[in-house]
Amino acid sequence: MSGFLLRWLVAFLLLAATYNPTDYNYVTWAQDNYATDKPLVIGIGVMLALALLIYLVAAVRTLGVLGIILLVIILGLLGYILVGNGTLSMEMSSFNVWGGAVLLSLILGGAMSWRSPSKIKAANAKKARSTSKTAGKTASA
């Protein structure tokens, strides 16, 4: 499985585990079991929050705050166009929730896969240094 597909799948499973329109999600389970299993609900909630935070920090580092704001504007305009055309409705349907989960997971998975230009330059510089050292050793031998 390629790197992007694996990161996207993990992001999608994380978002779907947190909330989805079925009864099998953390939010519904936590509401039903908070009174009886309070430590477990809080512990799993903290673990889900940390996993989501890792993806969000990666997205902010990759895209930057301005990039995320522009992405939200573009996706908001796309949603406005789809609602205006009648493709999407404004009600909370399962199609809209799953579509939102797929869209958010694509953004988070893409942000985890995207290498920033500074990292690419650093990797290329390291490769060039190792190549020049190897060339220098063979030339002196």
N, C-alpha and C positions, 0 to 999 in steps of 0.2 A: 504494500500500500504506500502510495506516495506521501511525502511529508505534509503537503497541504490537506489531503483527504483525511489523514489521521488527526491533524489539529482541528479540522472542521468537525469531524465526527465527535471528538472529545468535547468541543464547545457546544455542539448541538445536544449531546447527551447531558451535559451539565445544565444547560438551560431547560431542557425537557424534564429533567429530574427536579428542578426547582419549581417550575410551574408549567402545566399543560392542561388542556380542557378535560382530560380524563380524571378519574379519581386517584390515579397512581402518580402523585407528585408530592413534593415536600410540603408545600403550603397547605394542601388539604389534610395531609397526614398530621402536620403539626397542630392544626386547628382542632382535629379530633382527639389528639393524644396529649395535649399540653398539660392537662390537669393530672393525668396519671403517670406520664413518663417525662416529666419536666427536664431532668438532666440529659436524657437521650435526645430530646427535641432540640435543646440548646446546643448540645455537642455537635449534632449533625448539621444544624444551622450554621454554626461557626465554621465547620469544615467546608460547607458549600460556599459560604461567603468568602473564605480564603481562596478557594479555587476560582471563583468569579473575579476576585480582586487581582489574581495573577493575570488573568486574561485582560482585564481592564487596564492594568498598568502597562502591559505589553502594547495594547492598542494606543494608549496615550503616548508612550515612548516612540512608537512607530509613526503614527499619524500626526502627533502633536495636538495641542488643544485646538488650534485653528483648523487643522484637518478634520478633526472630529466634528467641530461646529459646521464646517462646510458639508460634511457627509450627512449630518442630521438635516441640514437645509435641503440638500438634494433629495434625500429620501422622503422628507416631508412634502416636497413638491411632487414627487412621484406618487405618493399616496393621495395628494389632493387631486391630481389628474385622474387617477384610477377611480376615486370616489365620484368625481365629476362626470366621468364616462359611464358610471353605473357598474363598473367591473367589481368594485368593492363596496360594501355597505359599512355604515358607521357603527353598526351594532356589534356586540362582543360575540362573534360566532367562532366556532372551533376552527374554521378555515382561516380566519384572520389571526387567531392566536398561533396556530401552527405556522402560518406564513411569516408572522413576526419572529417566531423562534428560528426559522430557517434563515431569514434575513440577518438577524443579529448574530447567529452562529457563523454565517459567512463572513461578516465583518470581523468578528473576533478571531476566527480561524485564519483569515487573511492577514490580520495584524500580527498574529503569532508567526506566520510564515515569512512575512516581509522582512528583508534585511535592509537596515538603514544604510545610506551611502557611506557614512563614516566607518561602519563595520566592513563594508566591501573594500574601501580604500585600505583599511588596516590589514585585511587579509591579503590583498594584493601586494602591499608593501612587505609583509612578512614573507610571502612567497618569493618576491624579488630578492630579498636579502638572503634567503636560503639558497636560491639559484646562483647568486653571485659568489657566495662562499664556496659552493660546490665547484663552480667554474674556476675560482681562484686556486683551489686545491689541486685540480687536475692540471692547470697550467704550470704550477710550480713543481709538479712531479715529473 
